[in-house]
Amino acid sequence: METLFSHIAYFILTNLAIILLGYMLVKNKMISLSWLLLIASILAIYFIFKYDHPIIKMLAIIATTFTGMKPIAVAEGYKGKPITLQFKQWVVFAAGWVGMRAQPFETLGAPPLLNAWLMIRFGISRIIAGGLLILLAHAIVALHLNHDLTYISVSAILLVGFSLILHFGVLSISAGSWRLSGVNTYYLFRQPARATSPTEFWSKRWNLAFSEMTAVAIFRPLRNKIGSGGALMVSFIFSGLLHELALSLPVNNGYGLPTLYFIIQGVLVLIEKLLISRNMSFLNNKIIARVWTLFWVVAPAPLLFHAQFIKEIVWPLAGLKY
């Protein structure tokens, strides 16, 4: 336990260093050095938590990756513009918000914005719903049904439950709380089930923090160099690599599967753009389009959430034995 506390102290110091150095890099728009800071920070966190439990390792890597991406995304986002973000605003943004757009924090301290409490209540309701799903997973395990059936059903229920708690719950409460301080934060997950195309799903509805990150840090800088199609594929591959850090590295297994998942998504988006350009009518039907989108997001999902990740992280997080 004492070792874990020391590792957590190193984690805090590492992320604090990223935030302090990051502001200097942002003010001077040192994008290349920001990338080096990200790589060095992830390596440091990996070696600090190398022998800790996979759940602890995963959380540390994810948090540090998001902190480390902030200087890159913000420096790219302010390219060609004067940087009016103050140090206090930067620290609050870098340490307290998952999204990658710093501009909303320039109004920190302004009067509360509309819908703040609505977002907070929405988040609380999703946490309750997620908690109920985790209880349902426990109940199914207690029935001692067929092992394969239990594994598939419980794993799916747990993934949805944790997503409701974190993505739709905690992050919505965070967004609403910052709106009370005059920051124009927003839902990072916007009714993904309503997406009528993979393009809409990944760019406008699912995990806007990730889409902001890849759009600003990868897609825009590469678009004029290798074209929109090439930049799009590199963005999806980059997303895959980040998910390797979050899902494969902590359990030292499943390498390549999350990247393959995102390569499939990138290829699918390009195919979809081609189909739309040729006026494929089936995509104009909202019901069919939603089924099409849901299928391609969910069907390859075992590549993303591979068996070892489910076994060592998802089930233990719910207090279940695989």
C-alpha positions as CSV (number, residue, x, y, z in Angstrom):
1,M,0.0,0.0,0.0
2,E,2.9,2.4,0.8
3,T,4.3,1.7,-2.6
4,L,1.0,2.5,-4.3
5,F,0.8,5.8,-2.4
6,S,4.3,6.8,-3.6
7,H,3.3,5.9,-7.1
8,I,0.2,8.1,-6.9
9,A,2.5,10.9,-5.6
10,Y,4.7,10.5,-8.7
11,F,1.6,10.5,-10.9
12,I,0.5,13.8,-9.4
13,L,3.9,15.3,-9.8
14,T,4.1,14.1,-13.4
15,N,0.8,15.6,-14.3
16,L,1.6,18.8,-12.5
17,A,4.8,19.1,-14.5
18,I,2.8,18.6,-17.7
19,I,0.4,21.4,-16.7
20,L,3.2,23.8,-15.7
21,L,5.5,23.1,-18.7
22,G,2.4,22.9,-21.0
23,Y,1.5,26.5,-20.4
24,M,4.9,27.6,-21.5
25,L,4.8,25.4,-24.6
26,V,1.3,26.7,-25.4
27,K,2.3,30.3,-25.0
28,N,5.2,29.8,-27.3
29,K,3.3,27.4,-29.6
30,M,6.0,24.7,-29.3
31,I,4.1,21.9,-30.8
32,S,7.0,19.5,-31.4
33,L,8.2,19.8,-27.8
34,S,4.6,19.3,-26.7
35,W,4.6,15.9,-28.5
36,L,7.9,15.0,-26.8
37,L,6.4,16.0,-23.4
38,L,3.5,13.7,-24.1
39,I,5.7,10.7,-25.0
40,A,8.0,11.2,-22.1
41,S,5.1,11.5,-19.7
42,I,3.4,8.3,-20.8
43,L,6.7,6.4,-20.6
44,A,7.3,7.7,-17.1
45,I,3.8,6.7,-16.0
46,Y,4.2,3.3,-17.5
47,F,7.4,2.5,-15.6
48,I,6.1,4.0,-12.4
49,F,3.0,1.8,-12.5
50,K,4.5,-1.2,-14.3
51,Y,3.9,-3.7,-11.5
52,D,0.7,-2.2,-10.1
53,H,-2.8,-3.7,-10.7
54,P,-4.0,-3.3,-14.3
55,I,-6.9,-1.1,-13.2
56,I,-4.6,1.4,-11.5
57,K,-2.2,1.3,-14.4
58,M,-5.0,1.9,-16.9
59,L,-6.4,4.9,-15.0
60,A,-3.0,6.5,-14.6
61,I,-2.2,6.1,-18.3
62,I,-5.5,7.4,-19.4
63,A,-5.4,10.5,-17.2
64,T,-1.8,11.3,-18.1
65,T,-2.6,10.8,-21.8
66,F,-5.4,13.3,-21.7
67,T,-3.3,15.8,-19.7
68,G,-0.4,15.4,-22.1
69,M,-2.6,15.9,-25.2
70,K,-3.7,19.3,-23.8
71,P,-0.6,21.3,-24.8
72,I,-0.6,19.8,-28.3
73,A,-4.3,20.4,-28.9
74,V,-4.3,23.9,-27.4
75,A,-1.2,25.1,-29.3
76,E,-2.6,23.8,-32.5
77,G,-6.0,25.3,-31.7
78,Y,-4.5,28.8,-31.2
79,K,-2.3,28.5,-34.3
80,G,-2.5,31.8,-36.2
81,K,-4.4,33.5,-33.3
82,P,-3.2,35.4,-30.2
83,I,-3.3,33.3,-27.1
84,T,-5.5,35.1,-24.6
85,L,-5.8,32.1,-22.2
86,Q,-4.5,33.1,-18.8
87,F,-2.4,30.8,-16.6
88,K,-5.3,30.2,-14.0
89,Q,-7.7,29.4,-16.9
90,W,-5.1,27.0,-18.4
91,V,-4.6,25.2,-15.1
92,V,-8.3,24.8,-14.5
93,F,-8.9,23.6,-18.0
94,A,-5.9,21.2,-18.1
95,A,-6.6,19.7,-14.6
96,G,-10.4,19.9,-14.5
97,W,-11.9,19.3,-18.0
98,V,-11.7,16.3,-20.3
99,G,-12.4,18.2,-23.5
100,M,-9.6,19.6,-25.7
101,R,-10.9,23.1,-26.5
102,A,-9.5,25.6,-24.1
103,Q,-11.3,28.7,-25.5
104,P,-14.5,28.2,-23.3
105,F,-12.4,28.6,-20.2
106,E,-11.5,32.1,-21.2
107,T,-14.8,33.1,-19.6
108,L,-14.1,31.4,-16.2
109,G,-15.7,33.3,-13.4
110,A,-18.5,34.8,-15.5
111,P,-22.2,34.4,-14.5
112,P,-23.7,30.9,-14.6
113,L,-24.8,29.7,-18.0
114,L,-28.1,28.1,-18.9
115,N,-28.8,24.4,-18.5
116,A,-26.1,23.8,-15.9
117,W,-28.4,22.1,-13.4
118,L,-30.1,20.2,-16.2
119,M,-26.8,18.7,-17.2
120,I,-26.0,17.9,-13.6
121,R,-29.3,16.1,-13.0
122,F,-28.9,14.3,-16.3
123,G,-25.5,13.0,-15.2
124,I,-26.8,11.9,-11.8
125,S,-29.6,9.9,-13.5
126,R,-27.1,8.2,-15.7
127,I,-24.9,7.2,-12.8
128,I,-27.9,5.7,-11.1
129,A,-28.9,3.8,-14.3
130,G,-25.3,2.5,-14.7
131,G,-25.2,1.4,-11.1
132,L,-28.4,-0.6,-11.6
133,L,-26.9,-2.3,-14.6
134,I,-23.9,-3.3,-12.5
135,L,-26.3,-4.8,-9.9
136,L,-28.0,-6.6,-12.7
137,A,-24.7,-8.1,-13.8
138,H,-24.1,-9.4,-10.3
139,A,-27.6,-10.9,-10.3
140,I,-26.9,-12.7,-13.6
141,V,-23.6,-14.1,-12.3
142,A,-25.3,-15.4,-9.2
143,L,-27.7,-17.5,-11.3
144,H,-24.8,-19.7,-12.4
145,L,-26.0,-20.0,-16.0
146,N,-24.0,-21.2,-19.0
147,H,-20.5,-19.8,-18.8
148,D,-20.3,-18.4,-22.3
149,L,-23.8,-16.9,-22.1
150,T,-22.9,-15.3,-18.8
151,Y,-19.6,-14.0,-20.1
152,I,-21.2,-12.3,-23.2
153,S,-24.2,-10.9,-21.5
154,V,-22.5,-9.7,-18.3
155,S,-19.6,-8.2,-20.2
156,A,-22.0,-6.2,-22.5
157,I,-24.0,-5.1,-19.5
158,L,-20.9,-3.9,-17.6
159,L,-19.5,-2.0,-20.6
160,V,-22.8,-0.2,-21.0
161,G,-23.1,0.4,-17.2
162,F,-19.6,1.8,-16.9
163,S,-20.2,4.0,-20.0
164,L,-23.4,5.4,-18.4
165,I,-21.5,6.1,-15.2
166,L,-18.4,7.8,-16.7
167,H,-19.3,9.0,-20.1
168,F,-22.9,10.1,-19.6
169,G,-22.8,10.6,-15.8
170,V,-19.5,12.0,-14.4
171,L,-18.6,13.9,-17.5
172,S,-22.1,15.5,-17.8
173,I,-21.9,16.5,-14.1
174,S,-18.5,18.0,-14.8
175,A,-19.8,20.0,-17.8
176,G,-22.8,21.3,-15.8
177,S,-20.6,22.2,-12.9
178,W,-18.2,24.3,-15.0
179,R,-21.2,26.1,-16.6
180,L,-22.1,27.3,-13.1
181,S,-18.7,29.1,-13.3
182,G,-19.5,30.7,-16.6
183,V,-17.6,28.2,-18.8
184,N,-19.4,27.2,-21.9
185,T,-18.8,23.4,-21.5
186,Y,-21.0,20.9,-23.2
187,Y,-22.0,17.3,-23.4
188,L,-19.1,15.2,-24.6
189,F,-21.4,12.3,-25.5
190,R,-24.5,13.6,-27.5
191,Q,-27.2,11.0,-28.0
192,P,-24.9,8.5,-29.9
193,A,-27.9,6.2,-30.6
194,R,-29.4,8.8,-32.9
195,A,-26.4,8.9,-35.2
196,T,-27.3,8.0,-38.8
197,S,-23.8,7.4,-40.1
198,P,-20.4,6.4,-38.6
199,T,-19.1,9.8,-39.7
200,E,-21.7,11.5,-37.5
201,F,-21.2,9.0,-34.7
202,W,-17.4,9.6,-34.4
203,S,-17.3,13.3,-35.2
204,K,-20.4,14.8,-33.5
205,R,-21.9,12.3,-31.0
206,W,-19.3,10.0,-29.4
207,N,-16.5,11.2,-27.2
208,L,-16.1,14.8,-28.5
209,A,-12.9,15.0,-26.4
210,F,-11.3,12.4,-28.7
211,S,-12.7,13.9,-31.9
212,E,-11.5,17.3,-30.9
213,M,-8.1,15.9,-30.1
214,T,-7.7,14.1,-33.4
215,A,-9.2,16.9,-35.5
216,V,-7.0,19.6,-34.0
217,A,-3.8,17.6,-33.4
218,I,-3.8,15.2,-36.4
219,F,-6.4,15.8,-39.1
220,R,-6.0,19.6,-39.6
221,P,-2.1,19.6,-39.7
222,L,-2.0,16.7,-42.1
223,R,-5.0,17.6,-44.4
224,N,-3.0,19.8,-46.7
225,K,0.0,17.5,-46.8
226,I,-1.6,14.1,-47.5
227,G,-5.1,15.0,-48.4
228,S,-8.4,14.6,-46.4
229,G,-8.6,10.8,-46.9
230,G,-5.1,10.2,-45.7
231,A,-5.4,12.6,-42.8
232,L,-8.7,10.9,-41.8
233,M,-7.1,7.4,-41.8
234,V,-4.1,8.7,-39.8
235,S,-6.5,10.2,-37.3
236,F,-8.3,6.9,-36.8
237,I,-5.0,5.0,-36.5
238,F,-3.9,7.5,-33.9
239,S,-7.1,6.9,-32.0
240,G,-6.3,3.2,-32.2
241,L,-2.9,3.8,-30.7
242,L,-4.3,5.8,-27.8
243,H,-6.7,3.0,-27.1
244,E,-3.8,0.5,-27.2
245,L,-2.3,2.6,-24.3
246,A,-5.6,2.5,-22.4
247,L,-6.9,-1.0,-23.2
248,S,-3.9,-3.2,-24.2
249,L,-0.9,-1.9,-22.4
250,P,-2.4,-2.2,-18.8
251,V,-3.1,-5.9,-19.3
252,N,-0.1,-6.5,-21.6
253,N,-2.3,-8.3,-24.1
254,G,-4.5,-7.7,-27.1
255,Y,-2.0,-5.5,-28.9
256,G,-3.1,-4.4,-32.4
257,L,-6.8,-5.2,-31.8
258,P,-7.9,-1.7,-30.8
259,T,-5.9,-0.2,-33.7
260,L,-7.6,-2.7,-36.1
261,Y,-11.0,-1.6,-34.8
262,F,-10.3,2.0,-35.6
263,I,-8.8,1.2,-39.0
264,I,-12.1,-0.6,-39.8
265,Q,-14.0,2.6,-38.7
266,G,-11.8,4.8,-40.8
267,V,-12.2,2.7,-43.9
268,L,-15.9,2.5,-43.3
269,V,-16.1,6.3,-43.1
270,L,-14.3,6.6,-46.4
271,I,-16.6,4.0,-48.0
272,E,-19.6,5.9,-46.6
273,K,-18.4,9.1,-48.1
274,L,-18.1,7.4,-51.5
275,L,-21.6,5.9,-51.2
276,I,-23.0,9.3,-50.3
277,S,-21.3,10.9,-53.3
278,R,-23.0,8.3,-55.5
279,N,-26.4,9.0,-53.9
280,M,-26.9,5.5,-52.3
281,S,-30.5,5.9,-51.3
282,F,-30.5,3.4,-48.4
283,L,-28.5,5.8,-46.3
284,N,-31.3,8.4,-46.6
285,N,-33.7,6.2,-44.6
286,K,-33.1,7.1,-40.9
287,I,-34.1,3.8,-39.5
288,I,-31.8,1.8,-41.9
289,A,-29.0,4.4,-41.4
290,R,-29.2,4.0,-37.6
291,V,-29.1,0.2,-37.8
292,W,-26.2,0.4,-40.3
293,T,-24.3,2.7,-37.9
294,L,-25.1,0.6,-34.8
295,F,-24.0,-2.6,-36.5
296,W,-20.6,-1.3,-37.6
297,V,-19.9,0.3,-34.2
298,V,-20.9,-2.7,-32.2
299,A,-20.1,-5.8,-34.3
300,P,-16.3,-5.2,-34.3
301,A,-16.3,-4.1,-30.6
302,P,-14.7,-7.3,-29.4
303,L,-11.5,-6.1,-31.1
304,L,-11.6,-3.0,-29.0
305,F,-12.7,-4.5,-25.7
306,H,-10.7,-7.7,-26.1
307,A,-11.0,-10.7,-23.8
308,Q,-8.0,-10.0,-21.5
309,F,-9.2,-6.4,-20.9
310,I,-12.6,-7.7,-20.0
311,K,-11.1,-10.3,-17.7
312,E,-8.6,-8.2,-15.8
313,I,-10.3,-4.8,-15.8
314,V,-14.0,-4.7,-16.6
315,W,-15.2,-7.6,-14.3
316,P,-12.9,-6.7,-11.4
317,L,-14.1,-3.0,-11.6
318,A,-17.6,-4.3,-11.0
319,G,-16.4,-6.5,-8.1
320,L,-16.9,-9.7,-10.1
321,K,-14.6,-12.6,-10.6
322,Y,-14.2,-13.7,-14.2
